[in-house]
Amino acid sequence: MAAGAAAALAFLSQESRARAGGIGGLRVPAPVTMDSFFFGCELSGHTRSFTFKVEEEDDSEHVLALTMLCLTEGAKDECNVVEVVARNHDHQEIAVPVANLKLSCQPMLSLDDFQLQPPVTFRLKSGSGPVRITGRHQIVTISNDVSEQEESEEEGSEQEEAEWCPILPAKKQGGRP
């Protein structure tokens, strides 16, 4: 767990440097920003499905990272099967059961950041719930816009290069054979 936290901190520090204008003195051509938002929904006998989707005209990359499924207050001691409907690598819709929760033996399940790309539908295939699904909605945006500040910095560095004295060839000494 500590290694994962260290890797996340290293990633965040790289991301911060990328936003600040470069990593290790190198210019990054397109700044990348990553935002993360809490996600949660509840499935029950009244609400048997929930669809998570994003706007199609959005150019950002969206990932839904599921962390936990758990039975909540009012759940009966019965099997509650939760199914995820998403698209596979061939863009075909597939339905996969991801959890079978029962109050007396397995009231919760950790999914350890199980990542899905929207649109994703969660269905309570059997049981009456309520089942709570939690996770993070991660949005990665690559900005292609070059700001005016970066343009003025580039112009300033070109002027500095022009002001430097050129390297002249060494003069030959006359006394050598």
Salt bridges, closest charged atoms under 4 A:
GLU15 OE2 - ARG19 NH2 2.76
ASP58 OD2 - HIS62 NE2 2.55
GLU83 OE1 - ARG123 NE 3.03
ASP90 OD2 - HIS89 NE2 3.42
ASP113 OD1 - ARG136 NH1 2.98
GLU153 OE1 - ARG27 NH1 3.74
